[in-house]
Amino acid sequence: MTQPGRIEITGGRNSLRPTDEEIAFLKDRAKFCRLETIRLIEIAKVGHYTSVFSAAELFSALYYDAMDLRRGEPKWEDRDRFMMGKGHAAVGLFPLLADLDFIDRDVLDGYTRLGNPLGDHPDMTKVPGIDFSSGSIGHALSAGCGMALAGRMLGKDFYTYVMIGDGELQEGQVWEAALFGAHNGLGKLIGIIDRNGYQLDGSVDDIIGVEPIVEKWQAFGWETHVVDGHDVAAVATLLRTLKADRERTRPVMIIAETVKGKGVSYMETEPGWHLGYLDPSDAARAIAEIEAMEI
Amino acid sequence: MNKPLSDKSWQYRQLNAVTPGLDALSDALIELVAAGEPIVAGTADLQYSNGLAKFHALHPDRFVQFGISEQNMVSAAAGMAAVGMKPYVATFASFLALLCCEQIRMDVAYSKLPVRLIGHHAGISLGFYGTSHHATEDLAIMRSIANLTVIAPADGNQLKEVITAANDYPHPIYIRIQRGRDPEVYAQRQPFTIGKAISHYSGTDLMIIATGSTVHPALEATRALRAAGASVGFLDMATVKPIDRDAILEAAGQSPRILTVEEHNVLGGLGGAVAEVLASEGLPVKLTRHGIYDEYSLIAPPTHLYAHYELDAKGIEARATRLLEGRA
């Protein structure tokens, strides 16, 4: 495995397409995200594996490529911000925060144990590197709008990235934020929909359909992009491209086509894995598949 | 013909532009901007009701119109505070405290962000607009949210002082105000301390404790009772949370009876907070909680409602008299 954290300050590259070496590194970090998720959920004995697995390449491309961050400086004022409405995927984000020296390894290893700051949902008051708390679905895009608008008012140049789930689009508040972001021309706000097609009770289409997603965001006045959310090179290239235009006057919504549970065959086909636990014997099978996966 | 025929006709914007009910909020924020503070003010399609139109006109770059999207407003305010601004967001108390309760809890209070939530037209002050526009539960709801400070200023001057006192206060605050047409209790520039009750009178027969909109009428009632010979004390409990325990204990030490008065359900608000202090100290005081008795208000103009519910000076005096005479 590549040594974590080779990149001291990420973001702002000149070449829009990552090099082969960079792509290999980003793939490795996505793998790291999945494997660490399995390890941490073994501590808690319950967790949201598949919500992380659909977003692993997105996390990797954001934290190791697109976002301007400084290793070990989670409160650096000019850093790019990230938050997610699907806060239950935080178990996949915490290992990255440790990897970037935002939190201690020991803290990571105490995931969900009494008094540890790391729980199923991210808490900005307890976890360095978490830019906004979440857990109640539907608030994040609004908070992101506030951050992006305040950044502009304060003359800051940072970007605000907000990941939301496709099921999350059922929350009315998301559409309040959709109106607001477009109305205020928040060009440094980049939303990412992890369109994995499933929520707790079943497929999004069966529960309350949200299609056509792309047309909806377009109609709301957002610049939209559709990308294969597991093609980390494509995601990174898109994010670099978006950031290269610093004069944008519309917010962006990326619709990332993903597979819930990506990387573990028996999870990809069974939505019940939204929440669950893998006995060590099954965890070993999952780890073997993830180790072998080539996207 | 695009103008009304009679000068008795009026329209909302024009009326509020000429005689804004709620000047104090804008005035206080304008002062803070002048002092270089990173203030931002927002509202949800109510800038003429809460007077923020004045702030808007002067500082369009620091004003955010959220439209009829209150939940988005509260979460976005939290986002703004998270990157270093001092946001004040205002809408009717009924919408702010009830519709946005969860956004307040999760994004503002749990996240410990210094957002100022201005719930205006609280209580039954919107009269015949009805229950959808009344907030008689907000104190109880906001008081039960950890990390959140709850303050109900009695008038515009006190509101200004609350905002000044709150400027560097690190916690989020719910500020409950009325329509801005409240009679003045306080002269200008009387410094305010968050968490400290303001004692107006001490008394050995009865102590009246009021907050926000009931301070003025309850103070009038106190004066009338005192003029009639009763020893009636009065406390303005502007900060409902954290409540001034010492002031309550001192009041209980002086008087065998306490009457709390609030434009709010008698459950969970000021009366509830005082009851908690008295009960936890095991004090043998007769506490009467006066307000809205766990019901939805009738439809009527506000002054008629205050008379009906004994929340005007006369009504409070009558309520206190019954208590002093041992009739209720």
Interface residues (C-beta under 8 A of the other chain):
Chain A: E77 R81 D123 M124 T125 D131 F132 S133 S134 G135 S136 H139 A140 S142 A143 G144 C145 G146 M147 A148 L149 A150 G151 M153 L154 K156 G172 Q173 E176 A177 L179 F180 H183 N184
Chain B: P38 V40 D61 R62 V64 F66 G67 S69 Q71 N72 M73 V74 S75 A76 A77 A78 G79 M80 A81 A82 V83 G84 M85 P87 E102 Q103 M106 D107 Y110 S111 K112
